[in-house]
Amino acid sequence: MASLSEPLVVGQTYYCSFRANAAFGGNAQYPQIWLANDKVGMLFTMQDRPWYQGDPYPEPPDNALIAYPQILTDTLGWTLVSGSFVADSAYQYVMIGQFFSNALTDTLHFADPNSVYPWFPRGYTLVDAVCVSASPAGCDLGQGVGEEQAADYSLFPNPAQDQLVVGQHAGAEAQVLDAVGRLVWQGKVTSDRWVLDVGSWARGAYVLRMVRFGRVETRKFVLTE
């Protein structure tokens, strides 16, 4: 947890980003860090929320203003987590972590549970380059959210109805997940103006995840009637 340089202004749009890396292996004495999870993100609060060893774990709020929707599995590079939101309170603190209950969390084991007995599975995420700004140019918004999305034509139209055009991403391995993280479609983008037929899909919000040249890129889109 860290204090903001000044309280947020209610009604103001804020842009946020940070880089995250899924740690793996721990150390020789405690080799229990072999679990990855989704929804790593940012939570803003009005009060400081200290926690000390021996304290009971706090109840998860099951929400975060900014969150990475997929399981964060990259142990080598830094994954960009970014987004924007409109402040509904004069928040003074920011927390980075995973703020959802086990029932709402997807996980991935890096190791066979039988190979690391008796250590309990634990996840640990390294974080760097944290940014909170009132300007869309102030933070790295590589996920294409907020006001910058209007000028980003790598995914259009958005909202869409029957077809979605993916531009300038030939060769990318792609997945589409629905709002609760279920895999809806996966395949390969075969051209720089590639069309995905979505007319038969349920209306709602989706996430397109693309991997190309070792870089993971995530785009959100909405299907409407």
C-alpha positions as CSV (number, residue, x, y, z in Angstrom):
1,M,0.0,0.0,0.0
2,A,1.2,3.5,-0.8
3,S,-0.2,7.0,-0.2
4,L,-1.1,9.0,-3.3
5,S,0.7,12.4,-3.8
6,E,-2.8,14.0,-3.4
7,P,-6.4,12.8,-3.0
8,L,-8.2,11.9,-6.2
9,V,-10.9,14.3,-7.4
10,V,-14.4,12.9,-7.5
11,G,-15.7,12.7,-11.1
12,Q,-12.2,12.9,-12.6
13,T,-11.0,10.2,-15.0
14,Y,-7.7,8.6,-13.9
15,Y,-5.3,6.4,-15.9
16,C,-3.3,3.7,-14.2
17,S,-0.6,1.2,-15.1
18,F,2.0,-1.1,-13.6
19,R,4.2,-3.9,-14.7
20,A,3.9,-7.4,-13.2
21,N,6.0,-10.6,-13.2
22,A,4.9,-13.9,-11.8
23,A,7.6,-15.1,-9.4
24,F,8.4,-18.8,-9.3
25,G,10.4,-21.1,-7.0
26,G,11.0,-19.0,-3.9
27,N,14.3,-20.1,-2.4
28,A,15.9,-23.4,-1.2
29,Q,14.4,-23.2,2.3
30,Y,10.9,-22.2,1.2
31,P,10.3,-23.4,-2.4
32,Q,6.6,-22.8,-2.2
33,I,6.1,-20.0,-4.8
34,W,4.7,-22.0,-7.7
35,L,1.2,-20.7,-8.1
36,A,-0.1,-18.1,-10.6
37,N,-3.4,-16.3,-10.4
38,D,-5.6,-13.9,-12.4
39,K,-7.1,-10.5,-11.5
40,V,-3.9,-8.9,-10.2
41,G,-4.8,-5.3,-10.0
42,M,-5.2,-2.0,-8.2
43,L,-7.5,-1.1,-5.3
44,F,-8.0,2.5,-4.1
45,T,-9.0,3.3,-0.5
46,M,-9.7,6.2,1.7
47,Q,-7.8,4.8,4.7
48,D,-4.5,3.1,5.3
49,R,-5.0,-0.7,5.8
50,P,-1.9,-2.0,7.5
51,W,-1.5,-5.8,8.0
52,Y,1.0,-7.4,10.4
53,Q,2.2,-11.0,10.6
54,G,-0.2,-12.8,12.9
55,D,-3.2,-10.6,12.1
56,P,-6.3,-12.4,10.6
57,Y,-6.5,-12.2,6.8
58,P,-8.9,-9.4,5.7
59,E,-12.1,-10.4,3.9
60,P,-11.5,-9.8,0.1
61,P,-13.7,-7.1,-1.3
62,D,-14.2,-9.0,-4.6
63,N,-13.5,-5.9,-6.7
64,A,-10.6,-3.8,-8.1
65,L,-10.7,-0.7,-10.1
66,I,-7.9,-1.9,-12.4
67,A,-7.3,-5.7,-12.9
68,Y,-5.5,-8.0,-15.3
69,P,-8.3,-10.4,-16.5
70,Q,-6.1,-13.4,-17.3
71,I,-3.8,-15.6,-15.2
72,L,-0.5,-13.8,-15.0
73,T,2.0,-16.5,-15.9
74,D,5.0,-14.7,-17.4
75,T,8.0,-15.4,-15.2
76,L,10.5,-13.9,-17.6
77,G,9.1,-10.6,-18.9
78,W,7.0,-7.8,-17.5
79,T,3.3,-7.9,-18.2
80,L,1.6,-4.5,-18.6
81,V,-1.6,-4.0,-16.5
82,S,-3.4,-0.8,-17.3
83,G,-6.8,0.8,-17.3
84,S,-8.8,3.9,-16.4
85,F,-11.7,4.7,-14.1
86,V,-13.8,7.6,-12.8
87,A,-13.1,8.4,-9.2
88,D,-16.2,8.0,-7.0
89,S,-14.4,9.1,-3.8
90,A,-11.4,11.2,-2.8
91,Y,-9.2,8.1,-2.5
92,Q,-5.9,8.7,-0.8
93,Y,-4.2,5.3,-1.0
94,V,-3.5,2.7,-3.6
95,M,-3.0,-1.1,-3.1
96,I,-1.7,-3.6,-5.6
97,G,-2.5,-7.2,-5.3
98,Q,-5.3,-9.8,-5.8
99,F,-8.5,-8.7,-4.1
100,F,-10.9,-11.6,-4.9
101,S,-12.1,-14.6,-3.0
102,N,-10.9,-18.1,-3.9
103,A,-14.3,-18.8,-5.6
104,L,-13.7,-15.9,-8.0
105,T,-10.0,-16.6,-8.7
106,D,-8.5,-18.8,-11.4
107,T,-5.1,-20.3,-10.8
108,L,-2.3,-22.2,-12.5
109,H,0.2,-24.5,-10.9
110,F,3.8,-24.1,-12.3
111,A,4.8,-27.3,-10.6
112,D,3.3,-30.7,-10.0
113,P,1.9,-30.6,-6.4
114,N,3.4,-34.0,-5.7
115,S,6.9,-32.7,-6.5
116,V,6.9,-29.9,-4.0
117,Y,5.2,-31.6,-1.0
118,P,4.8,-30.7,1.8
119,W,4.9,-27.0,0.8
120,F,1.6,-25.3,0.4
121,P,1.0,-23.6,-3.0
122,R,1.6,-19.8,-2.8
123,G,1.7,-17.1,-5.4
124,Y,4.0,-14.1,-5.4
125,T,3.9,-11.2,-8.0
126,L,6.7,-8.8,-8.6
127,V,5.5,-5.2,-9.4
128,D,7.3,-2.3,-11.0
129,A,6.6,1.1,-12.7
130,V,3.4,1.9,-10.9
131,C,1.6,5.0,-12.4
132,V,-1.6,6.9,-11.5
133,S,-2.3,10.0,-13.6
134,A,-5.1,12.3,-14.5
135,S,-3.7,12.6,-18.0
136,P,-4.1,9.8,-20.6
137,A,-0.5,10.6,-21.7
138,G,0.8,10.1,-18.1
139,C,0.8,6.3,-18.0
140,D,1.5,3.5,-20.4
141,L,-1.9,2.3,-21.6
142,G,-0.9,-0.6,-23.8
143,Q,-4.2,-2.4,-23.2
144,G,-6.0,0.3,-25.2
145,V,-8.3,1.6,-22.5
146,G,-9.8,5.0,-21.7
147,E,-9.7,8.0,-24.1
148,E,-6.8,6.7,-26.1
149,Q,-8.9,3.8,-27.3
150,A,-10.8,6.1,-29.7
151,A,-7.6,6.5,-31.8
152,D,-6.6,2.8,-31.6
153,Y,-7.7,1.0,-34.8
154,S,-6.2,-2.4,-34.0
155,L,-9.7,-3.6,-33.1
156,F,-12.9,-2.2,-34.6
157,P,-15.7,-1.6,-34.6
158,N,-16.1,-1.5,-30.9
159,P,-18.9,-2.0,-29.9
160,A,-19.5,-4.6,-32.6
161,Q,-22.4,-6.7,-33.8
162,D,-21.6,-9.2,-36.5
163,Q,-17.9,-8.9,-37.3
164,L,-14.8,-7.7,-35.5
165,V,-11.7,-6.5,-37.5
166,V,-8.3,-7.1,-36.0
167,G,-5.7,-4.9,-37.7
168,Q,-1.9,-5.0,-37.8
169,H,-1.5,-8.2,-35.8
170,A,-0.8,-10.9,-38.5
171,G,0.8,-14.0,-36.9
172,A,-0.5,-13.4,-33.4
173,E,-1.9,-16.3,-31.4
174,A,-5.2,-15.2,-30.1
175,Q,-7.8,-16.1,-27.5
176,V,-11.2,-14.6,-26.7
177,L,-12.5,-14.8,-23.1
178,D,-15.9,-13.7,-21.8
179,A,-16.6,-11.5,-18.9
180,V,-16.1,-14.3,-16.3
181,G,-12.9,-15.6,-17.9
182,R,-14.2,-18.5,-19.9
183,L,-12.5,-19.3,-23.2
184,V,-14.8,-18.6,-26.1
185,W,-12.5,-18.9,-29.1
186,Q,-8.8,-19.4,-29.9
187,G,-6.8,-19.4,-33.1
188,K,-4.3,-17.5,-35.2
189,V,-4.6,-14.0,-36.8
190,T,-3.6,-14.7,-40.4
191,S,-3.6,-11.2,-41.9
192,D,-3.2,-7.5,-41.0
193,R,-6.9,-7.0,-41.6
194,W,-8.3,-10.1,-40.1
195,V,-12.1,-10.6,-39.6
196,L,-13.6,-12.5,-36.7
197,D,-17.2,-13.5,-37.1
198,V,-19.0,-12.8,-33.8
199,G,-22.7,-12.6,-34.9
200,S,-23.7,-15.8,-33.2
201,W,-22.0,-15.0,-29.9
202,A,-23.9,-13.8,-26.8
203,R,-24.0,-10.1,-26.4
204,G,-21.8,-8.7,-23.7
205,A,-18.2,-7.8,-22.8
206,Y,-15.2,-9.8,-24.0
207,V,-11.4,-9.7,-23.9
208,L,-9.2,-10.5,-26.9
209,R,-5.7,-11.7,-25.8
210,M,-3.0,-11.8,-28.5
211,V,0.6,-13.0,-28.2
212,R,3.1,-11.9,-30.9
213,F,6.9,-11.6,-30.8
214,G,6.8,-12.7,-27.2
215,R,4.6,-9.7,-26.2
216,V,1.1,-10.2,-24.7
217,E,-1.5,-7.7,-25.7
218,T,-5.0,-7.5,-24.4
219,R,-8.0,-5.6,-25.8
220,K,-11.5,-5.3,-24.5
221,F,-14.6,-5.2,-26.7
222,V,-18.3,-5.3,-26.4
223,L,-21.0,-7.0,-28.6
224,T,-24.3,-5.2,-28.8
225,E,-27.7,-5.9,-30.5
